[in-house]
Amino acid sequence: MEDSESQFQELLAHFAARVNKALAAREAMVLCLFLRADGSVDVAAGIANTANERAEVLNAMQASAKTQVSDESIEAICIAYPDSSNQAYVALLENRDNYCAKVIMPIVMHPAPELDFENIDIQDGDVYVFPYVDAE
């Protein structure tokens, strides 16, 4: 996948499917998705029930991802975590070209908990994992 938009849409599709399953099971999942150049997606997930556990799992995933992106077949990543205080999931998207986005997706609770695709908030993101590329 050549462009950032396609990469991020692919990652968000995988994110949505996995998070909706976790929400149905009432699990607070921290998720890391790696999009490879061949279009395949590798997944790492952790369950975290408290804010401290979420922070620990999130930090461990970011540290692990930093070492894994040295594999040049990884084109883009998504690291997602629940934001229980705002009843939402936050997805941090980033690719090798340092295009970044922060996607905040609310959770609707009725009839069953699931992501609310109607009220997505997309913001500029930050470089967390890929080495910073200086645009010359």
Backbone hydrogen bonds, N-H to C=O, Kabsch-Sander energy under -0.5 kcal/mol:
donor,donor_aa,acceptor,acceptor_aa,energy
7,Q,3,D,-2.1
8,F,4,S,-3.1
9,Q,5,E,-2.5
10,E,6,S,-2.2
11,L,7,Q,-2.2
12,L,8,F,-2.6
13,A,9,Q,-1.9
14,H,10,E,-1.7
15,F,11,L,-2.7
16,A,12,L,-2.8
17,A,13,A,-1.9
18,R,14,H,-2.2
19,V,15,F,-2.8
20,N,16,A,-2.4
21,K,17,A,-1.4
22,A,18,R,-2.1
23,L,19,V,-3.0
24,A,20,N,-2.1
25,A,21,K,-1.5
26,R,23,L,-1.3
27,E,22,A,-2.9
29,M,27,E,-1.1
30,V,46,G,-3.4
31,L,80,A,-2.6
32,C,44,A,-3.0
33,L,78,C,-2.9
34,F,42,D,-2.6
35,L,33,L,-0.5
35,L,76,A,-3.1
36,R,34,F,-0.6
36,R,40,S,-3.0
37,A,73,S,-2.4
39,G,36,R,-2.2
42,D,34,F,-2.3
44,A,32,C,-2.5
46,G,30,V,-2.5
48,A,28,A,-3.0
54,R,50,T,-2.6
55,A,51,A,-2.4
56,E,52,N,-2.3
57,V,53,E,-2.8
58,L,54,R,-2.9
59,N,55,A,-2.6
60,A,56,E,-2.3
61,M,57,V,-2.6
62,Q,58,L,-2.5
63,A,59,N,-2.3
64,S,60,A,-2.4
65,A,61,M,-2.7
66,K,62,Q,-2.0
67,T,63,A,-1.1
68,Q,64,S,-1.8
69,V,65,A,-2.1
70,S,67,T,-0.9
71,D,68,Q,-2.0
72,E,70,S,-0.8
74,I,71,D,-2.1
75,E,35,L,-3.0
75,E,73,S,-0.7
76,A,35,L,-1.4
77,I,94,E,-2.9
78,C,33,L,-2.0
79,I,92,L,-2.2
80,A,31,L,-2.9
80,A,78,C,-0.5
81,Y,90,V,-2.2
83,D,88,A,-3.4
84,S,82,P,-0.6
86,N,83,D,-1.3
87,Q,84,S,-0.7
88,A,83,D,-1.5
89,Y,105,M,-2.5
90,V,81,Y,-2.9
91,A,103,V,-3.0
92,L,79,I,-3.1
92,L,90,V,-0.5
93,L,91,A,-0.7
93,L,101,A,-3.1
94,E,77,I,-2.0
95,N,99,Y,-1.5
96,R,75,E,-2.4
98,N,95,N,-2.4
101,A,93,L,-2.1
102,K,123,Q,-2.5
103,V,91,A,-2.9
103,V,101,A,-0.5
104,I,102,K,-0.5
104,I,121,D,-3.1
105,M,89,Y,-3.0
105,M,103,V,-0.6
107,I,87,Q,-2.7
108,V,114,E,-2.8
114,E,108,V,-2.1
116,D,106,P,-3.1
117,F,115,L,-0.9
119,N,116,D,-0.8
120,I,117,F,-0.5
121,D,104,I,-2.5
122,I,120,I,-0.5
123,Q,102,K,-2.9
123,Q,121,D,-0.5
125,G,100,C,-1.2
128,Y,126,D,-0.6
134,D,132,Y,-0.6
135,A,133,V,-0.7
136,E,134,D,-0.6
